[in-house]
Amino acid sequence: MSAQPASAPPASAGTGGGNHADGPRPEAEARAPYKPVGERAVRLAFVGAGEWMSRYHLPAAARLQERGEIAIAGIWNRTPEKAARLAEAFSIPRVYESLAELCADPDLDGIVVVVSRVSVYGVMMQLAGSRCPLFVEKPPGDTPQQAEQLAETFGTRCMVGFNRRFVAFHERFAELVEA
């Protein structure tokens, strides 16, 4: 399945893990000039390569990419082989070697984090230096204290995914609890 926009670099670019300290990354030469987000697809990096990412988030992102709404820019996982497998399966042009490398990518508009609840706090704190807004799958930490710390650290730059929060049943239940 080819879910890359025409302006994206070839799927093999950036996935070899080579050091490009001696010059620009190979994919930089093929990249279209920067355009404001309103004039192009939003460029997202994905963090995590588990079942929830492979079964739900990346397939949905691939559909959005096919419609030109987003561009999947890259993926990182603590197990590089898992990230490489998803990169190949979803035609993701880049596998980041570290979260620091991902945070330093000037072409990103946002980061999607889908990792286990025991890993999310540590991963999110490593992403605190990123200039990008973040979407993190629930729960936002392993404890209430971790969730509170993340909220203080990120503020409105981070949204926690909870797709049932606006279901009528849950809204009515919340009204009953608050009454």
SULSUL-V51368 format. One record per residue. N is the residue number from 1. PSI is psi in radians with two decimals (NA if undefined). OMEGA is omega in radians with two decimals (NA if undefined). Layout:
N:PSI:OMEGA
N:PSI:OMEGA
This chain:
1:2.20:3.13
2:1.85:-3.10
3:0.28:-3.11
4:2.46:3.00
5:2.79:-3.07
6:-0.51:-3.10
7:-0.06:-3.12
8:2.68:3.09
9:2.87:3.11
10:2.65:-3.07
11:-0.48:-3.10
12:-0.28:-3.08
13:2.33:3.04
14:-0.05:-3.10
15:-0.05:-3.10
16:-0.19:3.09
17:0.24:-3.12
18:2.76:3.10
19:2.17:-3.10
20:0.53:-3.11
21:-0.38:-3.10
22:0.09:3.12
23:-3.08:-3.12
24:2.67:3.07
25:2.54:-3.13
26:-0.66:-3.10
27:-0.33:-3.14
28:-0.56:-3.13
29:-0.52:-3.09
30:-0.18:-3.05
31:2.42:3.09
32:2.73:3.11
33:2.63:-3.14
34:2.38:3.03
35:2.62:3.07
36:2.65:-3.07
37:-0.65:-3.14
38:-0.30:-3.11
39:0.09:-3.09
40:3.01:3.09
41:2.54:3.09
42:2.24:-3.09
43:2.08:-3.08
44:2.51:2.97
45:2.59:-3.11
46:2.38:-3.13
47:2.09:-3.12
48:2.62:-3.13
49:0.54:3.13
50:-2.97:-3.07
51:-0.74:-3.11
52:-0.67:3.11
53:-0.83:-3.04
54:-0.55:-3.09
55:-0.47:-3.02
56:-1.02:-3.01
57:-0.88:-3.11
58:-0.69:3.05
59:-0.71:3.10
60:-0.73:3.13
61:-0.68:3.12
62:-0.68:3.10
63:-0.72:3.09
64:-0.65:3.11
65:-0.72:3.11
66:-0.53:3.12
67:-0.03:3.10
68:0.21:-3.10
69:-0.56:3.07
70:2.91:2.98
71:2.16:3.09
72:1.90:-3.02
73:-0.57:-3.09
74:3.07:-3.12
75:2.59:3.02
76:2.53:3.00
77:2.62:-3.14
78:-0.39:3.02
79:1.73:-3.03
80:-0.59:-3.13
81:-0.64:3.11
82:-0.72:3.10
83:-0.73:3.14
84:-0.69:3.11
85:-0.76:3.12
86:-0.62:3.09
87:-0.74:3.12
88:-0.76:-3.09
89:-0.58:-3.07
90:0.27:3.13
91:0.78:3.12
92:2.18:-2.98
93:-0.25:-3.03
94:2.40:2.98
95:2.02:3.13
96:2.47:3.13
97:-0.38:-3.13
98:2.86:3.05
99:-0.54:3.09
100:-0.73:3.10
101:-0.73:3.10
102:-0.84:-3.13
103:-0.55:-3.10
104:-0.12:-3.11
105:1.97:-3.08
106:-0.17:-3.07
107:0.00:-3.10
108:2.55:3.03
109:-0.31:-3.11
110:2.88:-3.11
111:2.34:3.10
112:2.13:-3.08
113:2.07:3.12
114:1.54:-3.14
115:3.02:-3.12
116:2.73:-3.12
117:-0.51:3.12
118:-0.32:-3.14
119:-0.36:-2.94
120:-0.71:-3.10
121:-0.87:-3.14
122:-0.73:3.12
123:-0.81:-3.11
124:-0.70:3.13
125:-0.55:3.06
126:-0.46:3.14
127:-0.03:-3.08
128:-0.50:3.14
129:-0.10:3.14
130:2.53:3.08
131:-0.17:-3.03
132:2.57:2.93
133:2.69:-3.08
134:2.57:2.94
135:2.21:3.13
136:2.31:3.11
137:2.58:3.14
138:2.72:-0.15
139:2.68:-3.11
140:0.94:3.13
141:2.92:-3.12
142:-0.31:3.14
143:2.81:3.05
144:-0.61:3.13
145:-0.70:3.09
146:-0.75:3.13
147:-0.73:3.12
148:-0.73:3.12
149:-0.73:3.11
150:-0.73:3.12
151:-0.73:3.11
152:-0.67:-3.09
153:-0.76:-3.01
154:-0.49:-3.11
155:-2.30:-3.07
156:-0.03:3.09
157:-0.04:-3.06
158:2.36:3.05
159:2.35:3.09
160:2.24:3.13
161:2.15:3.04
162:1.46:-2.93
163:-0.15:-3.14
164:0.10:-3.06
165:-0.44:-3.10
166:0.22:3.05
167:2.39:-3.06
168:-0.74:3.14
169:-0.79:-3.12
170:-0.67:3.11
171:-0.73:3.14
172:-0.72:3.12
173:-0.76:3.12
174:-0.69:3.09
175:-0.75:3.14
176:-0.71:3.13
177:-0.73:-3.12
178:-0.38:-3.09
179:NA:NA
